[in-house]
Amino acid sequence: MTTTEKIANAKKRIDELERLIKYWNDSERDEAKIVNFNIVNKVA
C-alpha cells in the first residue's frame, strides 16, 4: 500500500468518525429535549 493510499484511507476513517460524532451530538440534544419535556410534564 502506497503512502497516498494510506492517507486516503485515513481521511475516509476521519470523515466517518466526524459523521459519527455529529450524529451522537445531535442525538444527545434530542434526548435532552425529551428529558426536559418529561420533567416539565411531571412538575406541572
Buried (B, 14 or more C-beta within 10 A) or exposed (E): EEEEEEEEEEEEEEEEEEEEEEEEEEEEEEEEEEEEEEEEEEEE
